Amino acid sequence: MSDHNFDSIAQKFIDNIYGSNKGKIREVVVWNELLKCLALLPDKKLRILDAGGGFGFFSQRLAKLGHQVVICDISQILLDEAKAQLADKDYQKNVTLLHCPIQDLPNYIEGQFDLILNHAVLEWLVAPKQTLQGLFSFLAPQGLFSLMFYNIDGQRFQNLVSGNFEFVANGMKRKKVVRLTPTNPISEKDVRIWLGESNMQIIEKTGVRILHDYLKESSHCQDKFEQLLSMEQKFNQQEPYASLGRYTHLTIQAQ
């Protein structure tokens, strides 16, 4: 068993992750969290690691702001996409692309980073705990870690309200792999244990897509998108909504 590689469906991945209304919600919410991270960090050119960053949707923006970014991924096709998107940009000099598994990063990089991104990666890994805890060694003192993972509690609730009771009762085990549905959804409870073991603390929690997937009228995703986005942003840090997002974003710092 190995970590998931998106090479076989790279274009589908590129088109679907941010090329839809649900992707737009994810884009706005996560970018807002990254801007908060930047506001908390020293006003200088930061050293940033995007671990499992694919084509670097957010890290390319960070590079455009003048920060030095390292993007690592096991998908050569996604890294090639990043290279193509950066080809005519003057800030391409701010980006280093590494074709390697996250677990092999010690063989490729040295030193520490002011900000580390690990977005929608843990749920595709064979050993998410060990991989996450290994990344903490690259975090500079007072640095921030932007972690986003597919939320098993949100997945369970969405299936419950959809009436998929047998699926939930059977542990949400799929008979076939759904290509963009993660193989190993993560429990926030488990993540908190892993963080505690590494002496890391959560300084902010945000639910990503807390409403979109639960709308009774799917047409509202299109017809009322601006209102939907506004409500997502209004309630995504309030419980119980924050814990029901399809993804959970945590801003983390060493204690």
N, C-alpha and C positions, 0 to 999 in steps of 0.2 A: 504494500500500500504506500502511495506517495502523495505529496502535496499536489493540489490541482493546478494544472497549467492551462491557460486560456488560448494557447496557440491555435487549436482546432476551430475555435469560434471567435477569434479575435475581432473580426469586423462586427459581428453580432453584439459582442461586448461593448465595443466603441459606440455603436449606434444606440443601444438600449439603455446603458447606464445613465447617461445624461441627456439622451435625445428624446425625452418624453416629459409629460407634466410631472410625473412622480420623480423623475430625474431632476427636474427644475427645482422641486422642493428640496431634495437632497443637496443640490448645488448651493442654494441660497442659505440653508440652515448651516451646513458645514463651513462654508466660506465665512459666515458671520462668526462662527466659533474660532476659526483661524485668525481672523482680524482681532478678536479679543486676546488671543495668545500673543500676537505681535504687540499689542498695547501693553502687555504685562512684561515683555522682555526688553532688554536694553535697546535703546534707539541707535542701532548700528547695523552693519551688514552681518546678518546671522548665518550660521552654518546649519543647514537643514538636511535631514535624512528622510526620504520617502521610501519606507521599507515595504516592498511589495506594491510599488506605486503604479504599475502598469505604464500607461503613456503619460502619466504625470499631470492629470487634469488640474489639480490644485497647485502642485509644486511648480508647474510652469508659470502660474500667476505669481507665485512667490519669487521666482527667478526674475520676473519682469519688474518686481519692486526693488531689485538689486541684491537679493540675497543669494548666497552660494548654496546650490541644491545638488544633492546626490540622489538619483532615482535608481533603485535596484528592483529587478523582477526576474522571474524564471522564464517569462515569455519573451523570446527574441522578437516576435512579431509586434508586440505592444511597444517594446523599446524602439523598434524601427519606426513605428507610428509617431512616437515622441520625437525622434530625430527628424522625421519629415515635417512635423508641425513646427519645429524650431529652426528649420533650415534657413528661413529668410528673416529670422528675428535677431536683432542685435544683442539680445540677452542670452542667446544660446551659449555664450561663453561662460555663463553662470551655472550651467547644468552639466553634471557628469552622469553618464548612463552606465550602469553596471549590470551585466547579464549574469546573475547568480542567485541561488536561493538565499533567503534571509539568513539561514543558519550558517552560511559560508562567509558572511560579511567580514568576520575577523581576518580573513585571508586577503581582503581587498581594501579595507579602509583602516585608518588610524585616527586616534584622537576622539574627541567628543563633539556632540552637536547641541546647539541651543534649543532646537525644536526637532522632534521626531514625529513623523506621520505614519500611522499604521491603520489604514482604512479598509474595511471589508476584506480582511485577509485571514484573521484567526479562524473563521468558520470554514475555510478551505484547507486547513492544515491538519496533518496527522497528529502533531504534538503542539497544540496552540499554547499551552502553559509554558513549556520550555522555550519556545520561540519568543514569546512575549518577554519573559524574564531575561532572556539573553540580550534583548534589545536595550534593556535598562542600563546595561554597562556602557552604552554609547551616549547616555544622556549627561550633559554637563551639569555641574552644581547649579541649582536654581533654574535649570532648563525645564521646558514643558514638553509633554507627550500628548499628542492628539490621537486618541484611540477611538475607532468606530467599529462595531461588530454587529452582525445579524443577530437579532434578539429572539431567542427561543420562546420567551414569554409572550411577545407580540405575535409570533407565528402561531402559538397555541390558541391565543384568544381569537385571532382572526378565523381560525378553523372552527372554533367553538360557536362563534356567532354566525358562521356560515352553515352550521348544522352538520359538520363533518365529524360526528361523534365517534364513529368507529375508527377513523384515521387517528384521532387524538388518543383513543383508548389503546390503540396498538403502538403507541409511542411515536406517532408521526413518521413511521418508516415507509419510505417510498419504494414501490415495486420497480420503478425505473428512475434513472437520474434525470431530473429537470435541469437543463443546462445552466441556467442562471439562478437556480435555487441552491443555496449552500448545502454542502454535505454534512456539516457539523455545526449547527446553530449553537450559539454560546449563551450560557446563563450568566446574568449580571452577578448573581450570588457567587458563582465560581470565580469570576474575574476579580471581585473584591477580595476573595481569599488569596488569589495569586498576587494581587497588589500588596496586601498586608505582609505576605511572606518576603516581599522585596523592599519593604519599608517605603512604599509609595502611597501617596494620598490623592484622593479625588478632590479637585477644587471646583469643578462644575460638571453637572450632568445635563444632557439635552437629549430628548427623544427626536428621532428623525423619521418623518412620515407617521405622525401620531394619529392622523385623521383620514388621510387619503384612502387607505385600504379598507376602511370601515364604512365608507359612505354607502347608504342604501341605494342611492341613485348614482350610478357610475357617470351619468352625463354631467353631474355637478363638477367632476374633475376638470371638465373642459369649459362648461358654461359659466361656472362660478369660480374659476381658478384663482383670481386675485383675492376673493374673499377667503377661499380655502387657504391660500398661502398666508394670509394675514392671521387666520385662526391658528394655523400650525405654529407660527412664530409667537403668538400670544400665549399659548398653553404648553409649549414643548418643554418647559422647565418646571411645570407644575404637576404634582402628583394628583391622581394616579396616571395622568396622561403621559408623563415623561417615561414611565416604565412600560408603556404599551406601544411605543414606536416600533416600526419594522426594523430599525437600527437604533442602537444606543451609542451616543457620542460622550466620551469622558475626557475631560482635560485633567491631566495627571502631573504631579510634581513630587520629587523626593521629599520625605519628611525631614 
